[in-house]
């Protein structure tokens, strides 16, 4: 029973967001004195252990031995009263991610 719950939790966790890792890009000469990871999206260095969610892209970047990126998961609905919103790149991750919104007749929900 516990193994079934663990497998379901792993599937749900994997499906809820996309993650990937990469080596930090080389720092430009003018930022070489700063310790941490160079983030091209903000043209700056963030300290090791910090996370940043740049405006204009819909993912977060964490600085460590490697850089970890987290983005939105897949969002879908088959309810005819619901729809999937667009990404809103004016907001930081995860608030920029698509979401499911539903139109209810009496607007109580």
ChimeraX attribute file (.defattr): number of C-alpha atoms within 10 A of each C-alpha:
attribute: neighborCount
match mode: 1-to-1
recipient: residues
	/A:1	5
	/A:2	7
	/A:3	8
	/A:4	9
	/A:5	10
	/A:6	11
	/A:7	11
	/A:8	12
	/A:9	12
	/A:10	11
	/A:11	11
	/A:12	11
	/A:13	12
	/A:14	12
	/A:15	13
	/A:16	13
	/A:17	15
	/A:18	14
	/A:19	15
	/A:20	10
	/A:21	12
	/A:22	10
	/A:23	12
	/A:24	17
	/A:25	11
	/A:26	12
	/A:27	19
	/A:28	13
	/A:29	7
	/A:30	8
	/A:31	13
	/A:32	12
	/A:33	10
	/A:34	13
	/A:35	12
	/A:36	19
	/A:37	25
	/A:38	22
	/A:39	20
	/A:40	13
	/A:41	13
	/A:42	12
	/A:43	11
	/A:44	15
	/A:45	19
	/A:46	20
	/A:47	14
	/A:48	15
	/A:49	12
	/A:50	12
	/A:51	16
	/A:52	17
	/A:53	19
	/A:54	18
	/A:55	17
	/A:56	14
	/A:57	17
	/A:58	22
	/A:59	23
	/A:60	19
	/A:61	23
	/A:62	21
	/A:63	22
	/A:64	17
	/A:65	13
	/A:66	13
	/A:67	20
	/A:68	17
	/A:69	18
	/A:70	18
	/A:71	19
	/A:72	21
	/A:73	17
	/A:74	12
	/A:75	15
	/A:76	13
	/A:77	13
	/A:78	7
	/A:79	9
	/A:80	8
	/A:81	11
	/A:82	14
	/A:83	17
	/A:84	13
	/A:85	14
	/A:86	11
	/A:87	17
	/A:88	17
	/A:89	16
	/A:90	13
	/A:91	16
	/A:92	18
	/A:93	23
	/A:94	18
	/A:95	15
	/A:96	21
	/A:97	20
	/A:98	19
	/A:99	18
	/A:100	13
	/A:101	12
	/A:102	15
	/A:103	12
	/A:104	10
	/A:105	8
	/A:106	6
	/A:107	7
	/A:108	6
	/A:109	7
